[in-house]
Amino acid sequence: MKILIELIYLISSIFFIFGIKNLSSPKTARKGNLYASIGMLLAIVVTLFDQHVLTFEWIIIGMVTGGLIGTVMAIKVQMTGMPQMVGLLNGFGGGASALVALSEYFKITPAITTDTGVAIVLSLLIGSVTFTGSLIAFGKLQGIVTGRVVKYPLQHPLNALLVLVVLAAGAYIVVNPDMPEFLLMIVGISLVLGVLLVLPIGGADMPVAISLLNSYSGIAAATTGFVLENNQLIIAGALVGASGFILTMIMCRGMNRSLMNVVLGGWASAGIEGPAAVSAAHKGTVKSVDAEELAMLLDSVSSVIFVPGYGMAVAQAQHAVRDLMNVLEKKGVKVRFAIHPVAGRMPGHMNVLLAEAQVEYDKLYAMEDINDDFPNTDVAIIIGANDVVNPAARHDQSSPIYGMPILNVDYAKTVVINKRSLNVGYAGIDNELFFYPNALMYFGDAKEAMVKLANELKNL
């Protein structure tokens, strides 16, 4: 029986691995989700038969309750709220790991071996930090908590001191297991640490924070696996932790930032809202265009690249953009989409939105695959993106985004920027692209603006 259980655990792990592999491409993402779901189902069923379950009633109640909540969330949460939901789910994962480790401690005390004690302490630390940190990330994305960088006196020394206190208390618990008050102190300090570590991260850095918290939740699950001596949980947690960390580093490279720079505070101007300040460096004027004029321009071009940003998500304009794409293609225009790795509020945000609107996967190009094509493109249409197309990242050494890889939209023959106003982006800085001689501002709500443009183009 034990061999059969381990064999099914191995099959489940293979499903997890292939699930993550398939999630690396939009074309296979649905298949990846299916594989991972099958793997999780196998793991849960086998675990229930492997472990001594006192009563299945509470397990069934928990499964039904959780399933109903998950179903309601999946149906009710709009695509614009997906980053918040992902952040919240990361927190739930961390919190669950911490609760399991805590309950296991009270179950087996005082017969706790050294390795189990270390695993319990790490699970409580990482799980608790993930829980409250994810709640703060959710609050920032939802607008409940300020999106700006929050700094306070002795910020880093205080955080370091709290970590040292937790590690010292953890070491004492490992040596003297029968000290529940120290364990509860670890939980309390770790919950506070989660808040203090994520609060200084600005809203512009939330894609990195979400990826990092996802990695934390996986590591917390893996350490809990050591507590329970469950190989499947160790493997699954390690996969999530490793893939989340790799994605975090990819996001950091996408902003030309170190992980420590993001974690320790990042852009001080992040989250500032307000009008752009026209400086002498811009040396130009803003040229605006209406739907009729823009339609006449697009009627005579052969290639267009759309650059989506968070503004498209807020306006829920992805379907209107798809309709405009269809009109352009009927006129023989080559249409593609350029996706910056940190566009939106979580990794892959733009890909998810466009996939939902039935935009073909082969039209979605990563920044490194399409950047060299902008000089040969007639029109680049930016929809709600800002910082990821700001040319200041290339040359302005005083800019907080200096060195960040950007989409080379300004190299296109004409650049059309759709925004509600000239307000700054999430990094809180001006976008000098608005003042370039080949740039046209198309003001308005993204959804309404794209619908109006598509209608005008149809009539030509």
C-alpha positions as CSV (number, residue, x, y, z in Angstrom):
1,M,0.0,0.0,0.0
2,K,2.8,2.4,0.9
3,I,4.5,1.8,-2.4
4,L,1.3,2.5,-4.3
5,I,0.8,5.8,-2.4
6,E,4.4,6.9,-3.1
7,L,3.9,6.0,-6.8
8,I,0.7,8.1,-7.0
9,Y,2.6,10.9,-5.3
10,L,5.3,10.6,-8.0
11,I,2.6,10.8,-10.8
12,S,1.1,13.8,-9.1
13,S,4.5,15.5,-9.0
14,I,5.0,14.8,-12.7
15,F,1.6,16.5,-13.4
16,F,2.8,19.5,-11.3
17,I,6.0,19.8,-13.3
18,F,4.3,19.5,-16.7
19,G,1.6,22.0,-15.4
20,I,4.2,24.6,-14.6
21,K,6.0,23.9,-17.9
22,N,2.8,24.5,-19.9
23,L,2.1,27.7,-18.0
24,S,5.2,29.2,-19.6
25,S,3.3,29.9,-22.9
26,P,-0.2,31.4,-23.4
27,K,-0.9,28.7,-26.0
28,T,-0.6,25.9,-23.4
29,A,-1.6,27.7,-20.3
30,R,-5.0,26.1,-20.1
31,K,-3.5,22.7,-20.4
32,G,-1.0,23.6,-17.7
33,N,-3.8,24.6,-15.3
34,L,-5.5,21.3,-16.1
35,Y,-2.4,19.2,-15.5
36,A,-1.7,21.0,-12.2
37,S,-5.4,20.5,-11.1
38,I,-5.2,16.8,-11.8
39,G,-2.0,16.6,-9.8
40,M,-3.5,18.4,-6.9
41,L,-6.6,16.2,-7.0
42,L,-4.5,13.0,-6.9
43,A,-2.4,14.4,-4.0
44,I,-5.4,15.3,-1.9
45,V,-7.2,12.0,-2.4
46,V,-4.1,9.9,-1.7
47,T,-3.3,12.0,1.4
48,L,-6.7,11.5,2.8
49,F,-6.3,7.7,2.4
50,D,-2.7,7.7,3.6
51,Q,-3.3,9.7,6.8
52,H,-5.4,8.7,9.8
53,V,-8.5,10.8,9.5
54,L,-10.6,11.0,12.6
55,T,-13.7,12.3,10.8
56,F,-14.4,13.2,7.2
57,E,-17.3,15.4,8.1
58,W,-15.1,18.5,8.8
59,I,-13.0,17.8,5.7
60,I,-16.1,17.7,3.5
61,I,-17.4,20.9,5.1
62,G,-14.1,22.6,4.5
63,M,-13.9,21.4,0.9
64,V,-17.5,22.5,0.1
65,T,-17.1,25.9,1.8
66,G,-13.7,26.6,0.2
67,G,-15.1,25.4,-3.2
68,L,-18.1,27.7,-3.0
69,I,-15.9,30.7,-2.0
70,G,-13.5,30.0,-4.8
71,T,-16.3,29.6,-7.3
72,V,-17.9,32.9,-6.3
73,M,-14.5,34.7,-6.4
74,A,-13.8,33.3,-9.9
75,I,-17.1,34.4,-11.2
76,K,-17.4,37.8,-9.5
77,V,-13.9,39.1,-9.6
78,Q,-13.3,41.1,-12.8
79,M,-10.1,40.7,-14.8
80,T,-8.9,44.1,-13.5
81,G,-9.1,42.6,-10.0
82,M,-7.1,39.5,-10.8
83,P,-3.8,40.9,-9.4
84,Q,-5.5,41.5,-6.0
85,M,-7.0,38.0,-6.0
86,V,-3.7,36.4,-6.8
87,G,-2.1,38.4,-3.9
88,L,-4.9,37.3,-1.6
89,L,-4.5,33.6,-2.6
90,N,-0.8,33.8,-1.9
91,G,-1.7,35.0,1.6
92,F,-4.2,32.2,2.1
93,G,-1.5,29.7,1.2
94,G,1.0,31.2,3.6
95,G,-1.6,31.4,6.4
96,A,-2.6,27.8,5.8
97,S,1.0,26.6,6.1
98,A,1.5,28.5,9.3
99,L,-1.7,27.1,10.9
100,V,-0.8,23.5,10.0
101,A,2.7,23.9,11.5
102,L,1.2,25.5,14.6
103,S,-1.4,22.7,15.1
104,E,1.3,20.1,14.5
105,Y,3.4,21.6,17.2
106,F,0.7,21.3,19.8
107,K,-0.1,17.8,18.6
108,I,3.4,16.3,19.0
109,T,4.9,18.5,21.8
110,P,7.1,17.7,23.6
111,A,8.3,14.8,21.3
112,I,9.7,17.2,18.7
113,T,13.0,16.3,17.0
114,T,15.5,19.0,16.0
115,D,14.8,18.8,12.3
116,T,11.0,19.0,12.9
117,G,11.4,21.9,15.3
118,V,13.5,23.8,12.7
119,A,10.8,23.1,10.0
120,I,8.0,24.3,12.3
121,V,9.8,27.6,13.1
122,L,10.6,28.2,9.4
123,S,7.0,27.4,8.4
124,L,5.6,29.8,11.0
125,L,8.0,32.6,10.0
126,I,7.6,32.3,6.3
127,G,3.9,31.5,6.4
128,S,3.0,34.4,8.7
129,V,5.1,36.9,6.7
130,T,3.5,35.7,3.5
131,F,0.0,36.0,5.1
132,T,0.2,39.6,6.3
133,G,2.5,40.7,3.5
134,S,0.0,39.5,0.9
135,L,-2.8,41.3,2.7
136,I,-0.8,44.5,2.4
137,A,-0.1,43.8,-1.3
138,F,-3.9,43.2,-1.8
139,G,-4.6,46.5,0.0
140,K,-2.2,48.5,-2.2
141,L,-3.6,47.0,-5.4
142,Q,-7.2,47.5,-4.2
143,G,-6.5,51.1,-3.1
144,I,-7.2,50.4,0.5
145,V,-3.6,51.0,1.4
146,T,-1.5,53.8,-0.1
147,G,0.4,52.7,-3.2
148,R,3.3,55.0,-2.4
149,V,6.6,53.9,-0.8
150,V,6.1,54.1,3.0
151,K,9.2,54.7,5.0
152,Y,9.7,55.2,8.7
153,P,12.5,55.9,11.1
154,L,15.0,53.1,11.6
155,Q,13.1,51.0,9.1
156,H,15.8,48.5,8.1
157,P,17.5,48.2,11.6
158,L,14.0,47.5,13.1
159,N,13.3,44.8,10.5
160,A,16.7,43.2,11.0
161,L,16.2,43.3,14.8
162,L,12.8,41.5,14.5
163,V,14.2,38.9,12.3
164,L,17.0,38.2,14.8
165,V,14.5,38.0,17.6
166,V,12.5,35.4,15.7
167,L,15.6,33.4,14.8
168,A,16.8,33.5,18.5
169,A,13.3,32.5,19.7
170,G,13.2,29.7,17.1
171,A,16.6,28.4,18.2
172,Y,15.4,28.3,21.8
173,I,12.2,26.5,20.8
174,V,14.3,23.8,18.9
175,V,16.4,23.2,22.1
176,N,13.4,23.5,24.5
177,P,10.3,22.4,22.5
178,D,7.9,22.7,25.4
179,M,7.7,26.6,25.3
180,P,4.5,27.5,23.5
181,E,4.7,31.2,24.5
182,F,7.9,31.6,22.5
183,L,6.2,29.9,19.5
184,L,3.3,32.3,19.7
185,M,5.8,35.2,20.0
186,I,7.4,34.0,16.8
187,V,4.0,34.0,15.1
188,G,3.1,37.5,16.3
189,I,6.5,39.1,15.3
190,S,6.3,37.3,11.9
191,L,2.9,38.8,11.2
192,V,4.2,42.2,12.0
193,L,7.2,41.6,9.8
194,G,5.0,40.8,6.9
195,V,3.4,44.2,7.2
196,L,6.7,46.1,7.7
197,L,8.4,44.3,4.8
198,V,5.7,44.9,2.1
199,L,4.5,48.3,3.2
200,P,7.6,50.1,1.9
201,I,7.2,48.6,-1.6
202,G,5.6,51.0,-4.0
203,G,2.6,50.3,-6.2
204,A,4.8,50.3,-9.3
205,D,6.8,47.4,-7.9
206,M,3.7,45.3,-7.1
207,P,4.4,42.8,-10.0
208,V,7.7,41.9,-8.3
209,A,6.1,41.8,-4.8
210,I,3.3,39.5,-6.0
211,S,5.9,37.1,-7.6
212,L,8.0,37.2,-4.5
213,L,5.1,36.5,-2.2
214,N,4.1,33.6,-4.4
215,S,7.5,32.2,-3.9
216,Y,7.2,32.6,-0.2
217,S,4.0,30.7,-0.1
218,G,5.6,27.8,-1.9
219,I,8.6,27.8,0.5
220,A,6.2,27.9,3.4
221,A,4.3,24.9,2.0
222,A,7.6,23.0,1.5
223,T,8.7,23.6,5.1
224,T,5.3,22.4,6.3
225,G,5.9,19.3,4.2
226,F,8.9,18.6,6.3
227,V,6.9,19.1,9.4
228,L,4.3,16.6,8.2
229,E,6.9,14.3,6.6
230,N,4.9,14.5,3.4
231,N,7.1,14.2,0.3
232,Q,4.3,15.5,-2.0
233,L,3.9,18.7,-0.2
234,I,7.7,19.2,-0.1
235,I,7.9,18.7,-3.9
236,A,4.9,20.9,-4.7
237,G,6.1,23.7,-2.4
238,A,9.6,23.6,-3.8
239,L,8.3,23.8,-7.3
240,V,6.1,26.9,-6.5
241,G,9.0,28.5,-4.5
242,A,11.6,28.0,-7.2
243,S,9.3,29.1,-10.1
244,G,8.1,32.1,-8.2
245,F,11.6,33.2,-7.4
246,I,12.7,32.7,-11.1
247,L,9.7,34.8,-12.2
248,T,10.6,37.5,-9.6
249,M,14.1,37.8,-11.0
250,I,12.7,38.0,-14.5
251,M,10.5,40.9,-13.3
252,C,13.5,42.6,-11.7
253,R,15.5,42.4,-14.9
254,G,12.5,43.8,-16.7
255,M,12.8,46.9,-14.6
256,N,16.7,46.9,-14.4
257,R,16.4,46.7,-10.6
258,S,17.9,44.5,-8.0
259,L,15.6,42.4,-5.8
260,M,17.0,44.2,-2.8
261,N,16.2,47.6,-4.3
262,V,12.6,46.6,-4.7
263,V,12.3,44.9,-1.3
264,L,14.0,47.8,0.6
265,G,11.8,50.5,-0.8
266,G,12.3,51.0,-4.5
267,W,11.0,54.1,-6.3
268,A,10.2,56.8,-3.7
269,S,7.9,58.5,-6.3
270,A,5.8,55.4,-6.9
271,G,2.1,55.8,-6.5
272,I,2.1,59.6,-6.8
273,E,-0.9,60.8,-8.7
274,G,-1.1,64.2,-10.4
275,P,-0.5,66.1,-13.6
276,A,2.8,66.0,-15.4
277,A,5.1,68.8,-14.8
278,V,6.3,70.2,-18.1
279,S,10.0,70.8,-17.8
280,A,12.5,72.5,-20.1
281,A,13.9,69.1,-21.0
282,H,10.7,68.2,-22.9
283,K,11.2,71.1,-25.5
284,G,8.1,70.3,-27.4
285,T,4.3,70.6,-27.4
286,V,1.6,68.1,-27.0
287,K,-0.3,67.3,-30.2
288,S,-3.7,65.8,-29.8
289,V,-5.9,63.9,-32.3
290,D,-9.5,63.0,-32.4
291,A,-11.1,59.7,-33.6
292,E,-11.8,60.9,-37.1
293,E,-8.3,62.2,-37.7
294,L,-6.8,59.1,-36.3
295,A,-9.0,56.8,-38.4
296,M,-7.8,58.6,-41.5
297,L,-4.2,58.0,-40.5
298,L,-4.8,54.3,-39.8
299,D,-6.6,53.9,-43.1
300,S,-3.4,54.4,-45.0
301,V,-0.9,52.3,-42.9
302,S,0.3,48.8,-43.4
303,S,1.5,47.9,-39.9
304,V,0.3,48.6,-36.3
305,I,1.7,47.5,-33.0
306,F,-0.6,47.8,-29.9
307,V,1.1,48.4,-26.5
308,P,-1.4,47.6,-23.7
309,G,-1.0,48.8,-20.1
310,Y,-2.9,48.9,-16.9
311,G,-5.1,51.7,-18.3
312,M,-6.6,49.1,-20.7
313,A,-7.3,46.8,-17.8
314,V,-9.0,49.6,-15.7
315,A,-11.2,50.6,-18.7
316,Q,-11.9,46.9,-19.5
317,A,-11.0,47.8,-23.1
318,Q,-9.5,44.5,-24.2
319,H,-12.6,43.6,-26.3
320,A,-12.8,47.0,-27.9
321,V,-9.1,46.7,-28.8
322,R,-9.8,43.3,-30.3
323,D,-12.6,44.8,-32.4
324,L,-10.3,47.5,-33.6
325,M,-7.7,44.9,-34.5
326,N,-10.3,43.0,-36.6
327,V,-11.2,46.2,-38.5
328,L,-7.5,46.9,-39.2
329,E,-6.9,43.4,-40.4
330,K,-9.8,43.5,-42.8
331,K,-8.1,46.5,-44.4
332,G,-4.9,44.5,-44.8
333,V,-3.0,45.9,-41.9
334,K,-0.5,43.8,-40.0
335,V,-1.4,43.9,-36.3
336,R,0.7,42.8,-33.4
337,F,0.9,43.4,-29.6
338,A,4.0,44.3,-27.7
339,I,3.9,43.1,-24.1
340,H,6.3,44.5,-21.5
341,P,7.2,42.1,-18.7
342,V,6.0,44.4,-16.0
343,A,3.0,45.9,-17.8
344,G,0.0,45.7,-15.5
345,R,-0.1,44.8,-11.8
346,M,1.0,41.2,-11.9
347,P,3.1,39.0,-14.2
348,G,1.3,38.2,-17.5
349,H,-1.6,40.6,-16.7
350,M,-1.8,41.9,-20.3
351,N,-1.6,38.4,-21.8
352,V,-4.5,37.2,-19.6
353,L,-6.7,40.1,-20.6
354,L,-6.0,39.8,-24.3
355,A,-6.5,36.0,-24.2
356,E,-9.8,36.6,-22.5
357,A,-10.7,38.8,-25.5
358,Q,-9.8,36.0,-27.9
359,V,-6.8,37.7,-29.3
360,E,-4.7,35.0,-31.0
361,Y,-1.6,34.0,-29.0
362,D,0.7,34.3,-32.0
363,K,0.0,38.1,-32.1
364,L,1.4,38.6,-28.6
365,Y,5.1,39.4,-28.6
366,A,7.5,39.7,-25.7
367,M,9.5,42.9,-25.5
368,E,12.7,41.3,-26.6
369,D,11.0,39.7,-29.6
370,I,9.4,42.9,-31.0
371,N,11.5,45.8,-29.9
372,D,13.7,45.8,-33.1
373,D,10.6,46.0,-35.3
374,F,9.3,49.4,-34.1
375,P,11.5,51.4,-36.6
376,N,9.8,49.5,-39.4
377,T,6.3,50.0,-38.0
378,D,3.9,52.7,-39.2
379,V,1.9,53.3,-36.0
380,A,2.4,52.2,-32.4
381,I,-0.8,52.6,-30.4
382,I,-0.2,52.8,-26.6
383,I,-3.3,52.0,-24.6
384,G,-3.0,53.0,-20.9
385,A,0.8,52.2,-20.7
386,N,3.2,54.9,-19.4
387,D,6.4,54.1,-17.6
388,V,7.3,51.1,-19.8
389,V,7.4,53.4,-22.9
390,N,9.1,56.4,-21.3
391,P,12.3,57.2,-23.3
392,A,13.8,58.8,-20.1
393,A,14.8,55.3,-19.1
394,R,17.4,55.4,-21.8
395,H,19.2,58.6,-21.1
396,D,18.0,60.5,-18.0
397,Q,20.4,59.3,-15.3
398,S,18.4,61.3,-12.7
399,S,15.2,59.4,-13.4
400,P,14.2,56.6,-11.1
401,I,13.5,54.4,-14.1
402,Y,16.9,55.0,-15.7
403,G,18.2,51.8,-17.2
404,M,14.9,50.0,-17.2
405,P,14.3,48.2,-20.5
406,I,11.5,49.9,-22.3
407,L,9.5,49.2,-25.5
408,N,11.0,51.3,-28.3
409,V,7.7,52.8,-29.4
410,D,9.3,56.2,-30.1
411,Y,11.2,54.6,-33.0
412,A,7.9,54.0,-34.8
413,K,6.9,56.4,-37.6
414,T,4.0,57.6,-35.6
415,V,3.1,57.0,-31.9
416,V,-0.4,57.3,-30.7
417,I,-0.9,57.5,-26.9
418,N,-4.4,56.8,-25.5
419,K,-4.8,58.2,-22.0
420,R,-7.4,60.1,-20.0
421,S,-4.9,62.9,-19.4
422,L,-1.2,63.8,-19.2
423,N,-1.0,62.6,-15.6
424,V,2.1,60.8,-14.5
425,G,2.3,57.0,-14.4
426,Y,2.7,54.8,-11.4
427,A,6.4,55.6,-11.0
428,G,5.3,59.2,-10.4
429,I,7.4,60.8,-13.1
430,D,6.7,62.7,-16.4
431,N,6.7,60.8,-19.7
432,E,8.7,62.8,-22.2
433,L,7.3,60.7,-25.0
434,F,4.1,62.8,-24.9
435,F,6.1,65.7,-26.2
436,Y,7.9,63.9,-29.1
437,P,7.4,65.3,-32.6
438,N,6.1,61.9,-33.8
439,A,3.7,61.5,-30.9
440,L,-0.1,62.1,-30.9
441,M,-2.2,62.1,-27.8
442,Y,-5.6,60.5,-28.2
443,F,-7.4,61.5,-25.0
444,G,-10.3,59.6,-23.5
445,D,-11.4,56.4,-21.7
446,A,-9.7,53.5,-23.4
447,K,-12.8,51.5,-24.1
448,E,-14.9,54.4,-25.4
449,A,-11.9,55.7,-27.4
450,M,-11.3,52.3,-29.1
451,V,-14.9,51.8,-29.9
452,K,-15.2,55.3,-31.4
453,L,-12.0,54.7,-33.5
454,A,-13.2,51.4,-34.8
455,N,-16.5,52.9,-35.9
456,E,-14.8,55.7,-37.7
457,L,-12.4,53.4,-39.4
458,K,-15.3,51.2,-40.6
459,N,-16.9,54.1,-42.4
460,L,-13.8,54.9,-44.5
